[in-house]
Each structure stands twice: as structure tokens, then as C-alpha cells.
Amino acid sequence: MGPRSIILYGVGRTSPSAWHGGSGTMRDVKLLLTSSGISNASIRDALVELLGKPIAESSALVVPTAIYPFSVGPEMAGRLIRGEAPTPLTELGWESVGVLELTALPSLDRDVWAATVAAADALLFWGGDPIYLSHWIRASGLIDLLPSLDDTVYVGVSAGAMAASRVFGETYSEPRTAAGRSRTSTELVFTTSKGDANTTMLTAEGAGLVDFAIIPHLGNENHWAASLANVEKWAAEIPAATYAIDDQSAIAVVDGVVRVVSEGHWQLFESR
């Protein structure tokens, strides 16, 4: 797709159109699902449109939870909060930015945090392990609040975007060591520049805010599983329509209308 292109697509459709409705899992929450954050002007414009006001007049809560299953998690979470992560998110010039740590919420009375979450203009869900993030979206109690946040924008980055789905798939080259249950497990052989690589493909339940799945980092050399050839195998294991998006693309959803915002490349795989 060309620079700054904005294409309307319906989930599972192959021709441009506006799509309304859904199977009942599509919520009224506004979403901006990205591969690599607010990485270009088109995605930034889409964020402002969803907010309904400038970023400088908007408040955000950033959710670093998904990154903790990795050994560099604490360091990366610190970089995110300081606005030093490679995925533009907290450093956009928000009026205010707070930290929402999902693992802390079960130890708090709901009244302590729910009003703060509801008052935020945007919730910024960062990347990491989407199964771990999905687990804590549920275990924290946030899952019960999300459907009512029709004035709040759910901004997802990588795993944060994947976890918004009803069901998604993720690949793992090593055994998982964090909380969160998968639905299915499949062994796949992916192609890399150094030859074939064995990987475990897990599907899991997400927050159920959208009926389609996301595969991020399409074509990114640092994410070998997301080459086009591998993504085709990946998407075939997900029981939902799946958008593979590169780091210059995003999916915006409001009132059930799904919109691809891209200055790069993306592909829709129909549900099997």
C-alpha cells in the first residue's frame, strides 16, 4: 500500500468496505493496534482522530506488563516509561502519563484503580509475551472494565495489539516460563536466513475486543518468524481472520469499523 494510505476493510473481507456489526465480541472500545507504536504521521493522525482531541490535551496510562517474562523486562520497562523505547508511545507529548501495572491490581481494592483507568483518554499496552499479558488482563479484573471504556482508546503495540483479539497465535522458540494458558500447541518449521528453525506455535484467548487476530512485525529482519513465508504458516493456525502488519502499519477500530492505516505493508489472511 502507498504512503499515508488509509483503507477500510471488514474483518474477513477481501475488498475495501466499511464493516459494521460483528459476532458479539466486538466492543464499543476504540482501538489502535500497532506493530511498533506510533511510528509515522498516518498512525499518529489516526490516534488523534480516535482521541477526538490533541495528544497534548490527553492523558494516558502505560501498561508494561507484557515485557516481564523476558530477562531484560525490568530494563525495557524502565526505557518505555522514560520514553526511550524504540516504539514511540509514551514520548508523544501527552498531557500526563501514568503507569498501570496489571500484576498489582488484584492486591488492591477495585475502587483504588478503576476510576483512574476510566478517566484516562488512552491505555497504552506495550509488547512482550501476549499470553502473559492476556492472563493479567483477566486476572487483574481489567477485562471486566474494558467493555465500558467507550471514551478510552486502547493502544496496542506488538503483544499489546495481539492480546486485544478474541483468539491469537504466538510463536516461541523456547519453552514459556510465565503465567498464561494456551488453547493449542503446534510445532512448525520456519525458514530463516540461517536455515530452517523449529518453533512452537501457541494459540490463546485474548481480551475479546475484536474478532480478528494480529501478527506484528511483518518483514522485520529482527523478527524472523514474521517473514511473509512464515506468516502464511503462522496465520493458517489461527482460527480467525488475521492481519499481518509491518512496523509502519496499524489497525484502527471504532464503532465496529475496521480501518487499516499504513505507510508500509500489510496482508489479510482469511479465517480457515
FENURFEN-V629826 format. One record per run of one state. SS is the DSSP state (H for helix, E for strand, C for the rest). FROM is the first residue (numbers start at 1). TO is the last residue. Records with the same first field share a line. If there is no record, write none. Layout:
# FENURFEN-V629826
SS=FROM-TO ; FROM-TO
This chain:
# FENURFEN-V629826
C=1-4 ; 9-29 ; 35-40 ; 52-54 ; 58-58 ; 64-64 ; 70-72 ; 83-95 ; 100-101 ; 106-109 ; 120-121 ; 126-129 ; 140-141 ; 147-152 ; 158-158 ; 163-164 ; 166-166 ; 173-183 ; 193-194 ; 206-209 ; 211-212 ; 216-223 ; 227-227 ; 237-241 ; 246-248 ; 255-256 ; 263-265 ; 270-272
E=5-8 ; 30-34 ; 59-63 ; 96-99 ; 122-125 ; 153-157 ; 165-165 ; 167-172 ; 184-192 ; 195-205 ; 210-210 ; 213-215 ; 242-245 ; 249-254 ; 257-262 ; 266-269
H=41-51 ; 55-57 ; 65-69 ; 73-82 ; 102-105 ; 110-119 ; 130-139 ; 142-146 ; 159-162 ; 224-226 ; 228-236
